[in-house]
Amino acid sequence: MTPQTTRETKILRESVLEHFQNLRDPRVKRTQHHSLVSIVSITLLAVLAGADGFVAIERYGRAKQSWLETFLDLPNGIPSHDTFGRVIGALDPGELEEAFLAWVGGLSEALGVELIHIDGKTARGSYDREGQLKALHSVSAWSSEQGLVLAQQRVDSKSNEITAVPVLLKLLKLKGTVVTLDAMGTQTAIATEIKQAEGDYVLALKGNQGTLSHAVETWFEQADARGWDSIESDHHETMESSHHRLETRQVSTVPVSQLPPLPRQGKWTGLTTVVRVRSTRQLWNKTTTDVRFYISSLPSNASRHAQVIRSHWTVENSLHWVLDVTFNEDASRIRQGYAAQNFSLIRRLSVNLLKREPSKLSLKMKRYTAAMDNDFMLKILAASQVEEV
């Protein structure tokens, strides 16, 4: 059946899928029984509708074949799950990432992203002992304000996040943004790269910067002992109560000019402020206290730092938790070729699309509804259009 000029076709052409039209087909000509555009389109639609593997993608395609044929060229019907697996596993991850960035880059620019949180995640099910295949570990850039994955970078199996983060940063427009990273990303070269791109940073301090971390911690202890007498500083406190738990957060910021010279201070491009966050949690008869330290290129403003640091942890609740619970990423056994990496990107693209759809449904319920209601699926795709921002 030849695709018709339909509302579906128009939405697909004007939505995120238009950016995937120019992907290079990895197959030889004689094996191209199904168009690459159809395979990628059905895969994304199926994942949006709840599919978590290639068998489920095929089942979605067969159930929706009559509808799909109104806007996709499917002369040979729906591809088999083996075909979906082979093609997605053979697609160049760089090209797929480039297509993803083409869409999300325009969207994030239109929305005016200000905070970028970078954190890593392992897809545990992608580990294969017999095939000596390590689990896929990737680093994502997350916008807490817009609920968008901005980019993803795979961590090489023989390396770690330190090498992946600079590559990820080069994919992003950092001018005017604030970038947050956990302690793994607290490196002088990363701070320099962010500042050279006209961004700012808030970086966590832990053992990997032991000398610097110890110097900052010691200085705050001495400031407490002196009662902060004659010290230029700023302080902010919040209290939050939920589920029988009371949490108090005290944030203190101090210009580095108030401290003695810090270890390798000259290497930290743009370093302006040191930060302490003390969190006290009261649960029934148990009280725990956690103290964390940060270095920052932002001015010494405790309220602003409290908001930036608090936002960083949304990457766990709003992205990683969603990928594991709603998209079942940790249990995924997809491993063939580049399939784990490519499917990981498709999941993150799906998170973006579902979060852009403006209804108040949970992401799980949005996927459930999209599986049953083609019009709702089109609403999800239509919400991806930059023009509607």
PEBEL-V951949 format. One line per field, one symbol per residue. phi: phi as a letter, one per 40 degrees, with the letter a starting at -180 (. if undefined). Layout:
phi=???
This chain:
phi=.cdccbddcccccccdcccbcbccccccdcbccbccdccccccccccdchcbacccccccdccbddccccbbcbcbgccccccdccccccdcdccccccccccccccccccgcbbbbbababcccccbcccfbcccbbbbbbcccbgbccaabccdcbbacdcccdcccccbccdgbbbbaccdccbccccccccccgbbbbbcbaccbdccccccccccccccccggcgbcabbabbbbbafgbbbbbbbbbbccccbcdcdfdcccdgdbabbbbbbbbbbfbbbbbbbbbabaccccbccccdcccccdccccccbcccccccbfccccbcacfcccccccccccccddccccccccccccccccccccbcccdcccccccccccc
